[in-house]
Amino acid sequence: MRFRNRREAGRELARSLLDYAGRGDTIVLALPRGGVPVAFEVARALGAPLDVLIVRKLGVPGHEEIAMRAIAPGGITVLSEPLILELGIPQRAVSEATVKAGRCPSCATRPRFSSMTASPPGPPCAPPQRRCAAAAPGAS
């Protein structure tokens, strides 16, 4: 599905999330840069607060604009396993990219949490690792 821009994509996404409208337990989190306009439209449609989560994106070797891993505040990491498998990226390359970016994979404490409405998700060391099964290949 193609959209004219990210705001239009956000309005379309919001239509599928209307069950969350008006609930006190809903917060919309955005990832800069491209996710902010999408999340803004979702938050507006749901009447939910919007916050921005700063993450460190790690790109595919040789194609750094394509995200294969993100490190979030508190050292939580998200892997795009479908992309890693599709491109045949060895685990060693994923680890090397993490170290090259200045983040130890098992103790990624920076950047420090810089959110306006939430607190760090757990201890800064020995982070849990989450795997993103839904990430589309090439998505960043």
N, C-alpha and C positions, 0 to 999 in steps of 0.2 A: 504494500500500500504506500503510495507517495503522498506527501503533504507539501503544500506551498512553502511552509516554514515551520519552525518548531512550536510556535504558539498554536498554530492550527493542530499540530500533532497533540499538544497538551489538551486542547479542548476535546478532541476525539477520545483521548485516553480517559479524560474525566467522565465522559458518558458511561464508560464501563465500570467506573468506580463510585457511582452515585449512592451505593449502599453505605458508604462511609461518610456521606454528607451529614453535617450537623452533629456528629458524634464528638464527645469531649476527649476521646482517646485516640484521635487521629492527628498525626503530624505528617506533613509532606516534606520529604528531604530531597534536596537537589544537589547534583554534582556539577560544579562549574566545568566548563563554560556552557556547553550545549544543553545541559539538563535544567538550567535555571529558567529559561523561558517556558519549557515544557511544564516544569513543576509549578511555576507561577500560575499558569492557567488551571492546573489541577487543583491547587490550593484555593484559588478564587471560586471555582465551581463547587467545591466541597465545603467552603466556609471554614477551612482548616488553616492552622498556622503553617507558615513556610519557613524552613531553615535550610541553610547551605552546609553541606558536609565537605570539608576539604580533604581530598585524598591525593596520594601520590600514584600517578599512573605509570605503569611499566609497559613499554612497548615491545612488540615483536622485534627480535634482532634484525636489523636491516630495514625495518618498516615501523619505526618507533611511534608513528601516529596511530597504529592499531594496538589497542590495549589488550594485553594478555593477563595482566594482574594489576590489582589496585591495593594499596596499603592505606587503611583508614586510621583515624585516631585510635590510640590505644594499641596499635599494632595489629589490628584485625586485618586479615588479607582475604581477598576474593580472587579466585582464579577463573579464567574463562577456559574451562577444560575442553569444551567442544572445539574451540579455536586452536588450542594447543595440540589436541589430537589430530585435527584436520590438517594442520600445517606440519605435523611431525616434529614439534619443538621438543628437544630432550629436556628432562628435568634439570640437568646440569646448566643448560642455557637459561632456564627460568631463574635458578638460584644465582647464577652469575649476574644476570640483569638486576636482580634485587640488590646484590652487594655493590655493583657498579653505581647504582642509584644512591648509594650511601645508606642503605637500610639493611641491617642484619635480618634475615628472614625469621629468626626465632626471637628477636628482641627489637622490633621496629617501633621505637617510641616517638619518633619525630615524623611528621610535624605534630606538635602538641595540639590537643583538641582546641579548636577555635570556633565553637558553635555559640550561638546566642541563646538557645533555649534548651539545650540538653547537656548532659554531662558525659564524661568519657565512659565508654562501654567496657568496664572491667579493668583489670590491672594492666600496666603498660608492658609487662614482660610475659613471655610464654603465651603469645596470643593464640586464640582459636583460629583455625583456618576454615574458611567457608568456600565452598565450590559453587560456581555459578553455572548451573546446567542450562539455564535459559538464555545465556548471552549468545547473541547472534555472531557468527564469524565476521570479523571486521568491524564490529561495533566498538566504539570507544567512549 
